[in-house]
């Protein structure tokens, strides 16, 4: 006899989590939407929490949409579209759009349309199985969410998240956004577990202390485990019960009759959620008879009947389905998948993703190939590149024809490239080349080598890109001088990335056979840019622009970007700003998203060094909302975010954009300008975080990898100020290189600034003052007030420097500036955030209250207090309160 599973009638131990969801719903009703990520291990209570919260939405408090991510066969944007259908906003389906951005915008507008009428709660369950398109949509929606009447609640299994590689980067982006709240469900405390077991048992059953304690101990805080163990214990099960849900489920399933087991097994092959009608057709069981079986399975808590979806069911937990499916023999599951495929075909099912999955699982070579390639093509048309790649890989398992295999490899590589997964794209291109090698298709092979090299460069692996093109020159039969010249030109471009001007010049000289191509006219200004030849660069850029007009508008836009980038590198900010002002709009209109991100990042750097921090931050935020496959884009944004974050002491901005992975990508790229512009600001941030050793290590590594001045002046200055002795010496050694390019304003002023730092380091007061004053004047001419103030510090004019920093509203830079003696504001200059915290301490607020008020953690408050104590020369909160009572401002005044 099987016992009914027992469930606690109350939600136990989740009051705070439920309160947060309610508060977020109320905020959404006021037009301040948010995303709540609910995570936890399998069985920890995510579903129970959401069920309880959904009940609170009754009475018209919010329109409800639910979408489920499936572990297989998920259509692009599947859970979003399911939710929209619940909200009556997807009646016409989703048609392919002209671009990925437009596809996302269409879905966003459908959702926004519903939100204009009423508050919406959208639940996206099991995000650990989400397709890439769904994850991208959630990320795309975040900037708009803050002004929508929309609450999104997304759940995922934390144990699965660690194993699903594609999920981690998306989660990192979602978590960093200020519109996101997190609920990480932890195991319940022993007292809570005892209460849960007692409630689940009900008032009619008295449980022994030993039984309760045994369940509490063995369930380890997991509510589902506890309920399952309780069910088996009350059913009189003897012997050692398995600890896992899998074993518990299988023990219960074993008691079912043959018909019920077969239905359950067939449902598990269909997936987590299934239709009773389709299951009836598939099993050849009349619907009335099937519903009786499903009712029994529901009563046993193996499956749930879905609310508001007649004849739709879902396994109570994903592990329940996995346990049942895992018991099938391979031959059994293949036969069932084949049956499902046959029925789908017979009923005219057109979803290629479903057909492809079941054909693949059934190991049907011809159908798996046909349907999965079609599914990949359809997913690419909808810009769901992750789903496309998965389908192409499935098709490849059954294809042996070299031509067909190479085509599928290229399709998969292009999908990865569009998705920003450059490393995977390189591997897939390599497989395509291996398939075609020896086929005699020279032109096609050369094209694939060049595409693979481009992806290696985009992926930040300059060394690998050079190896790829060199391999093409060695291995591809070559009778056309133009082909060899094109490869040499490609390698020249990569050498210029590394600042290797002489090696690139030799390769360019060997590329005369392609002097009639745009690629030739693009590399000439790049060579002049890296060499610091302003006049040569201007002339070559004008030639490239003229040539690009004959090729097409996208090439014109790319050449214009290169021109604006060159002005930025040379420090010609007014000309750079003029270019970027119109260029960013133009790039957006042409849907050149990667270049648009890079343009925003570079323009942000210009604004930052000109003291326009708000404008810089706005451009960073704008770029963050642009879906872009570029890998260099995040590095440029991180460089800008470090500069702005250092100036404003904006920890949230740095945390969002400046991960260690992005910094490592810059170092690994070996691209002089990419590394040169992030290493210095990164080291300054580490130093401001009291990690002097980390800052020195980063600068030491940077100076070893930066052979040229190209885009590296900020790293040179940071190395001279913060580096160890060897690193400082390496920075001072660059003065001669900088002075050799006097026509470049940025290089000229950096050389003088380095001279001032060197003289100051050597105790040469007279020359330090002379060079610092000269640099100050040059910075003033360039319109770089932050650098100008830094020279005032070198001159010992700290009050004037502080006044300049205050005028620019840069509390982060003020943090490190100290002057004066005694208990007075001049003793240390507090940032705006530090002054805010000091004022709250003076009012008697404890750290936890301050952290809650400022939306940061307590450790951050403690770090700020340590800094405040050091600046003000005080020892504890009492002294700080007394100090604040005696002063009206903790910022130095003149």
N, C-alpha and C positions, 0 to 999 in steps of 0.2 A: 504494500500500500504506500502510495506517495503522499507526503504531507505538503500542505500549502506552504509556500515561502512566507516568512513573517517579516513585516515591515513596520518600523516605528511610525506611528501616526503623526509625530511631530518632528520638525527639523531640529536637530540637536547640535549645539556648539557652533552655530553659524550666525549668531545674531549680528555681529559686527559686519560680516560680509553682506548679509541681507540689508542692513541699514545703508551700506554704501550704494547698493543697487537702487534702493528707493531714492536716496539723495540724488543720484545721477539721473533717475527718471524725472524727478522734480525739476532739476536743472534743465533737462531737455525740454520740458514743458515751457520753460522761460526762454527758450531759444538758444541754450548753451549745450549743444550736444556733446557726446563723448563716446569713447570706445572703452569697454571694460573687458579685459582679458582674464578669464577664469581658468586656472590651471590646477593640476593635481594628478596624482597617480590614478590608475584605473581603480574604480570602486570607492574613491575617496569621498564622493558625494556631490560632484558637479551637477549631475542631472537632478538630484533631489533639491539642491539649492535653486536651480532655475525653475523647477516645477512650482516651488513655493513662491518664488518671485512672480511667476506668471499669474498665479492666482490673485496677486495684489493688483494686477492690471485690469481686473474685471470692472464692469461698470463704466466703460468708456474712457478709462484713464489713459489708455494708449492703444493704438492699432498694433496688432501683433503679426509679425512675419517670422517664419522659422525655415531655416535652410540647413540641410545636413550634408556634410562632406563625406564622401564615400571612399572606401579604400581601393576601389577599382572602378573603371568605366565612368568616371566623373566627367560630365560634359563641361566645357569651358564656362566659367562663372556659374556653375550648377547651383550651389547653395544660395547665391545671391538671387538668381532667377527664381528659385523655389520660394524664397522670402517675398520677392516681388509678386509672385502669383498669389500668395496668401493675402497680400495687400491690394490685390486686383490691379496690379501695375505692370503686368507682363503678358497681356492678352495677345499681343501681336508677335511675341517672340523677339529675339535679338538678331538682327541682320548684320552681316559683316560691314564694318565701317571702313573709311578710307585710310585710317591710321589707328595705331594703338591708342593714342591719346583721345581720338574721337570716339573709339569704342568705349573707353572708360567714361568719357563725358556723357555718352548716351545713357549708360546705366545710372550714373550719378543723377542725371536730370530726372529720370523716372522716379528715383527714390525721393529726390527733392520735391517733386510735384505732389507726392502723397504727404510729405511733411508740411507743406504749406497749408494743408487742410486740417491736419491734426498731428498730435504727437505720435511718433512711431517708435516701437521697440522691435528691433531686428535681432533675432538669435541665429548665430552661425555656429553650429555644433561640430565638434571633432575636427578642429582646424588642423590638427596634425596630419590629416589626410587631404587637406585642401589642395586643389590644383593651383598652379602658379598664377593663373589668371585671377582667381579669387583673392589670393594674397596680395597681388598687385593692386586690385581694386580697393581693398581695405586701406592700403598705404596711400593710394591716390585720393581717397575720400577724406583723409585726415584734415587737410587744410580747410576744407569746406565744413567739416563737422562742427566746428566751434560756433557756427552761426545757424545751425539747423535744429529743428525740433526732433532730434533723432538720438536714440540710445542704441548702440550696437553692443551686444554681449556675445563674445566669442569664447568658446571653450576649447581646450586642448589638453591632451594627456602629457604631462611633463616627462614621463618615462619614454614616450614615443618621440617627443620633441628632441631628445638627445640623440636619437637614432636617425631621424629624418634630416639629412644634411641641408636640403633646400629650405627647410622651415626656419632654421636658426637666423640667417641674415634678415628675413622678413620680421621675425619676432623682435630682433634688435632694433629695427627701424620703428616698429609700432610702439615698442616700450618707451623709446626715447621721446616720443611726441608728447607735448603737454596736454593733448586731448585724451590721453590714454590713462586709465586707472588699471591697477592689477589686483586680482584676488588670487592668491596662491593658497589653495586649501591644504592645510597640514593635517596629519593624523590627529584624531580626537584624543583628549586627555583621558586617563583611566576612569575618572569620575564621570565624564561625559559618556564614555562607552558603557559603563554600568547602567546609566540612565537609559541609554538607547536600547540595550538588551532587555531591560525590564519593560519598557514601553512596547517593544516589538512582541514580547511574549504575551502581553495583555493581562488584564486583571484576573482572568480565570485560571491562570497558571502561576504556581508558586515555584520559583527557581531556587535551587540550593546555592549557597554561597560559593561552594566549590565549582559548580557548573558556570556560574557567572564569571568568576575569576579566571577559570580556564578559557572561556570564550574571549574575555578581555585580553588576556595574555597572548593567545594565539592569533587573534585578529590584528594585533599591532596597530590599533587606532583606525583601522579601515572599516567603515560602516557596512559596506557590502559583505566583506568577509564575515563580520560579526553576525549579520542576519542569516547568512548561509550556514554558518556553523550552528547557530541556534536552531534553524529549521531541521538540520540533520540530527541534532541532539534530541529534540523533541519527538522526532520520528523514530527514535529508538535505534539509530544507527550505532553499531558496535565497532570496536577496533579503532585504529589510528586513522582519523580522517585526514585527507590531503589538506595542506595549508592553503593551496591556491584556489582561486575561483574556478579555474579550469577543471580541477579534480572534482570540486563540489558540483559543478554543472553536469559533468559527465556521469557522476553518481546518480543524479536525478534523472538524467536522460535515459539511463539504462533501464529504468522501471517503466518506461513508456511502452505502449503496444507497438506492433510493427508499423501500423499505418501512421501513428503519430511520429515515430522516429523517422520514417521516410519523409514525411512532410517537413519536419524540422531540418533534416539534412538538405532537402531540396531548397528550403528557404535560405539556409546558410550559404548555398552556392549562389543564390540570387544577390545576397548582400545583407547589410544591416537593416535596410528598409525594403519592404516588398509589398506587392499588391495581391490581395486575396484572389481577384479575378484571374490575374496572370498565373498565380500559383495553382489555381483550379484547372486552368487549361493545361498547364505543364504536367500536373500530376494525374490528370484524367479522373479527378474526384469531383463529384457534383459540388457546387458552391455551398449548398446548405450543409452537406456532410463535412466539407472542409471547414466551414465556420464553427462547427461543433468541436472539431479538433483544435482549431486556433483558440477557441474559448478555454479549453482545458489547458493549453500551453500558456495562455495569459494568466489563468488562475494559479498556475505554478510559478508565475513571475519569470518565465523564460522569455516571453515577448510582451510588448505593450501595444495596446490599441491606440493609434495616434488621434489626438484631439482634432476635431474639425476636418478630418480626412476619412470619410467613410471607406471601409474595407481596406484601409492601409494600416500596416503593422510594422513594428521594428523590434529587433531583439532588445531585451531590457538593457543589456550592456554589450559593448563590442566584444568583450572577452567571452561572452556566452556564445556568440556566433563563431568566434575563432575556435573555441573549444569543440563545438559540434563539427565544424568544417575540418578541423585537424584530425578527426577520427576517421574520415573517409580515406579509403585506399586511393592511391594515385589513379588506378584504373577506374574506380568508381567516380571520382570527381571529374575526370576527363569525359566519361560517358554522360554525366549530368550536364556539364558545360555544352557538350555536343547537342544534347536534347534541347537545352535552352536556346542555343543558336538556331536550331531547326525551327522551333516554334516562333522565334522572333522573325525569322525569314518568312515563314508561312503567313504571319499576321501583317507583313509589310512594314516591319519596324525599320526605320531609316537612320537611327542614331548610329553612326559608324563607330563611335567610341565603345558603345555596348557590344555591337557585333564583333568589333575587333578584339575586345577583351575576351569574350567567350570563345571565339575562334582560336585565339592564342592559348587559352587555358585548355581547350579541347585538343590542342596540338594538331590542328587542321592546316597543313602548309599553305594550300592555295588560298583558302578563305582568310587565314590569318594575315597573309601577305596583302591581299586585296583590301580588306577592311581596315587594317591598321595603316596602310599607306593613305587610304582615303581619309581616315580619322586624323592623321597627321596633317594632311593638306587642309582639312576643314578647320582644325585648331589654329594653324598658321594664319588662315584668312581672318580669324577672330583675334589674332595677336596673342593667343594662348600658347606661347612658345614651349613652356615646360611640358604641357600635354602633347604637343606635336612631337617633341623629341622622344618622349616615352613611347608613342605609337610607332615612330620610325624604327626605334630599337627593337620593338616586338616584331615588326615585319622582317627585320634583318635576320632574325633567328631562323627563318625558313627560306631565305633567298640564297642561291648558290651561283647564279649567273653574275659574272664579274661586272658587266655593264649596269645591271639592275642594282647590284650591291653598291657600286660607286655612286649611283644616283641617290640612293637612300642615305648613304653616309653624308653626301653633300647637303641634302635637305636637312638632316639632323644637325650638321655643323652650322648651317645658316640659321636654324632655329636657335641654337645655343648662342650664336653671335648676336642675334637680335635681342636675346634675353640677357646680354651682358655677361655670359658665361664663357669668357674667352678661352680659358684653359681647356674646357671640354670641347670647344670648337676646334682648337688646335689638334687635339687627339683624333677627332672625327675626320678632319681634313687629312690627317696623316694616314688614317685607315683608307680613305678614298684613294689617296695617291698610291698606297701599297697595292690596292686592288687593280689600279690601271697601269702600274709600272710594267713595262714590256709590251704594252698594247700599241705603241707607236703613235699615240695621241699626244704629240708634243705640245701643241698649243694649249690643249685642255690641262695637261699636267702643269705647265708653267703658270697658268691662271690659278690653279689650286695652290701651288707653292706660294704665289703672291698673296692669295687670300689667307693662307695659313700664317704667313709672316706678319700680315697686318693684324691678325687676331693675337698673335704672340706679343706684338708691340702694345696693342690695346690692353692686354692682360698684364702689362707692366713687366714683361720679360724681354728686355731689349737684346740680351745675349742670345736667347733662343731664337729671336727673329732673325738675327744676323746668321746664325747657324742654318736656319731654314733656307734662306736665299742663297747662301754659299753652297748648300747641298744641291739646290736646283741647278746652279751653274756647273756642278760636277757631274750630276747624274742624268740630266735631261739631254738627249742628243741635240746638238746645237749647230745648225748650219746658217742661221740668220744672225748677222751682227746686231740687228736691232734688239733681238731677244736678250743677248748677252749684255748689251748696253742698258736695257731696262732693269735687269737684275742688279747691275753695278750701281745704277742710280738709286735703286731701292736700298742697297747696303750703304750708300753714301748718306742717305737720309738718316739711317739708323746710327751711323757714326757721328753725325752732327748732333743727334740726341745726346750723345755722350761727350760732346764738346771736343771731338777729335777732328779738328779743322784740317790738319795736313792730310790725314788719311782720306777724309771726304773729298778734298780737292783733287787728289790723285784719281779717285773713282769717278768724279765728275768729268775729268779730262778724258776718261775712257768711254764717256757716254755720248759722244758727239753724234752717234748714229740715231739718237732719239731726240735731237735738238729741236725737232718739230712737234714735240709732244708737250702737253700741259705739265706733266710730271717734271720735265726738265726745267720749265720756267718756274715751278714751285720750289725746286731745290736750290736754285741760284739765290733768291732772297734769303732763304734759310741759312745758307753758307755765310752770306754777308752779315746776317743778324748774329750768328754765333761768333763770328770774327770781330764784331763791334765796328763794322764798316758802315756808318750811317749813310753816307752818300751812295755807296754801292748798293746798299739795301733799298734805298728809296728808288733808285733807277730800276733795279731788278723787280721790285714790287709793282712798279708802273707797267713793266713789260708783262708780268704775269697777269695783271688785271686786264690788260688789252687782249691777251691771248684767251683768257677765260671767257670773255664775252662771246667768242665764237663757239664755245663748247656747251654752255647752258647756264641757267640761273643758279643752280646749286653750286656749280664751280665758281661762279662770280661771288656768291656768298662766302664760300670757303676761303677764297683769296682775300676778301675783305676782312674776314676774321684774322687771317694771318697778318694782315697789315696792322690791325688794331692791337694784336698780340705783340707785334714788333715795337710799336710805339710804347706799349707798357713796359717791355723789357728795357728799352732805352731810357725810360723815365720821362718820356715826352707825353705827360699826362693829359694836357689839354687836347692834343691831337687824338690821343687814345680815347678820351671821353667822348669827343665829337663822333668818332667812328662807332663806338659801342652804343651810343644813344639811339641811333637809327638801326644799327645792325641787329640788335636783340629782337626788335619787332619783326625785322625782315626774316630772321632765322626761324622765328615762331611761325610766321606765315608759310614758310617753305617746309615746315615740320622737320627741320634739322635739329632734333632734340639734343643730340650729343654736343653739337657746337653751341647751342643755346645755353646749355649748362656751363660750358667752358667760358662763354662770353660773360655770363652773369658772375662767375667766380673771379675772372680777371678784372671785371669792372668793380667788383666789391673790393678787391685789393687796392685799386686806384683810390676809391673813396676812402678806404681806411687810412692810407698813408697821407691823404689830404685832410684827415681829421673829421671826416663825415661818417661817423660810426653808425648812426641810425640808417643812413642810406645803404651802407655796406651790409648791415645785418638784413635789411629788407631784400637785397639782391640774393643773399645766401638763402633766405627763406623761399624766395621765388624759385630759385634753381632746384631746391629740394623737392618741390611739387612737380617737377618735370620728369616723366618716365624716360630714362635714358640708359642705353646699353653700355655707354662709355665707362671704362675703368679709371681713366685719368680724371674725369669730372669730379668724383668724390675727393680725390687728392687736392685738386685746386680749391674746392669748397672747404676742405679741412684747413688748408693753409690760410684762407681768408678768415675762417672761424677762429683759428688760433690767434691771429692778429687782433681781431675784434674782441675775442674773449679775454686776451691779455689786457687790452685797454679798458674794457668795461668790467672786468672781473665777472664775466658771464659764464659761470660754471655750467649752466644748463646748455648753453649754445655749444660749448666745447664737448660736453658729454654726448650731445646728439650727433655731431658731425666728425669728431676727431677720435675715432677708435684706434687702438693699437694696430689693428689689421690694416687700416688705411695708411698709417705712417710706415708700416713695414712694406706696403706695396710701393710707396715712394722710394724707399731705400733699394728695394729689389729691382725697380725699374731701370736704374742706372741712367735715367734721363736727367741731364744736368739741371734744366729749369724746373722740372717737377720736384726733384729732391731739394734743389737750392732754395726754393721758396717756402718749403714747409719745415726744413730741419731747424732753422733759426727760431721761428716762432714756437715750434714744438719744444725746443730746449728752454726757451724763456718761460713757457708754461710750467714745465717740470720744475724749474728753479723757483718759480713763484709758489709752487706746491711743496716747497722745502725738500725737493729731491735734487740736490746739487749734483750728486753722483750720477744720477740718471741723465741730467742735462749734459754733463761733461762727456759721458759715454756716447750720447747721441751726436754731439758736436764732433767728437773725435772720429767717429765713424763717417760722418758727413764729409769732413775735410779730406779723409782718405779717398772718398768716392767722387769728389767734385774736381775735375781736371781744369775747368774753365770758369770764367766769371759769369757766363751766360745764365742770367736769372738767379744768381747765387749771392747777391750782395748782402741780403739780410742774414744769411747764414754766416758770412764772413764776419759781420759786425758782432753777432751773437758769440761766435767762436772767440773773438778778440776780448770780449767782455766777460764771458762765463766759462771759457774752456780752461783745461789744465795748461801747464806751461808749454808742452809740445803742441797742443792745439792752437794756443795763442800764437806761437811762433809760425805755425803753418798759415794762419790767417794774415799775419804781418808780411809773410813772404809773397802774398798776392798783390801787394801794393804796386810792385813793378808792372805786373800784368795789367792792372787797372789803369795805371798811368800811361801805358802804351796805347790806350784807346781814349784820348782826351775829348774826342767829339761826342762821346756818349755821356750825357749829363749825369746819369745814375752812377756810372763807373768813376767819373771824375770826383764827385762829391764823396763817394765811398772811400776812395784812396786817401783823401784829405782827412776824413773821419778816422780811418784806421791809423793814420800818422799821429793824430791827436791821442788816440788810445795807447799807442805804443810809447809816445813820449811820456804820457801820464804814468804808464806802467814802469817806465825807467826812472821816474822821478825828475824828469826834465820839465820843470814847471813852465819855463818860458815858451818852449816849443809846443807844449801841450796847449797852452793858452792861445798861442798864435794859430795853430791848426784848428782848434776847436772853434775859434771865432770865424775863420775862413769857411769852415764847414757850415756853421750857423747861417752865414750870409747866403751860401749856395742853396741850403735847404729852404731858406726864406724865398729865394727866387723861384725855386721849384714849387713852392706852396705846400711844403710838408711840415706842418706845425709840430707834430710829435717828435720828429727827428730834430727839429730846431730846439725844442725843449730839452732833449737829451744832451745837446751841445751846451745848453745853459748849465746843466748839471756838471758837465766836464769843466766848465769855467768856474765852478764853485758858486754859481748864482742860484742857489736852491729855492729861494723864495720866489724868484722870477719864474723858475721852472714850475714850481707848484702852482703859481697863479695861472700859468699857461695851461697846465693840465686841468685845473679846475674850470677854466673857461671852456675847455673842450669836453668837459664832463667825462673824464676818464678815471674813475676811482681805482681801477686795476693798476694803472701806472702809478697813481699816487701811493699805493700800498707800500712800494719799496723806497719811497723817498722819505728820509728822516732828517730832522734838523733840530737844533736847540737843545736845551737841558731843562730839567725840572718838570714838575707836574703842571704842564701847560699844553695847550693844543700843539705848540711847536715841537713838543717832544716826539710826537708821531702823528702822521696824517692818516686819519681813518677814511676808508672807502665809505660810500653811501650805505652799503649793506652793513658794514661794521658799525657805523654810527647808529643805524636802525636797531641793531642787536644790542648795542650798549644802552640805548635809550630804554629798550624793553627790560633789560636787566635792572636798570635803575628804578623801574616801576614795580619790580618784584617778580617778574615773570621767570618761570623755571625753563630749563632747556627744552623740555618736551613741548611745552606750550608755545615757545618761540618757534620750534621746528614745525609744529602743526600750522602755525600762523603764516610762516613764510614758505610752506610747502617744500621743505627740505628735511633731510634726516638729522638726528641728534649729533652724529659725528661731525657733520658739516658745521653745526653751531659750535661745537667744542673747538674745532680748528679755528674758526673765526675768533673765538674768545682768547685762544692762545696768542693769536696775532695781535689782538687789541691790548692784551696785558703787556706784550713785549714793546709795543709802540708807546704806550702810555707810562711804562715803568711802574706798573702796579702789580699786586700779587693775587688778588682775589675779588670776588663779586662785591664784597662790602666796600672795598677801596674804589672799585669802579663806580658803584652807585654814588659814593661821596664825590668823586671826581665829576660825574655828570651833573650833580647838583650844583657844583661851583661854576660850571661853564655852560654856555648856551650853544656851543658848537665844538666838535672835536676835530674840525678841519683847520689847519693853520691859516691865519690871516696875516696880511701884510701890515 
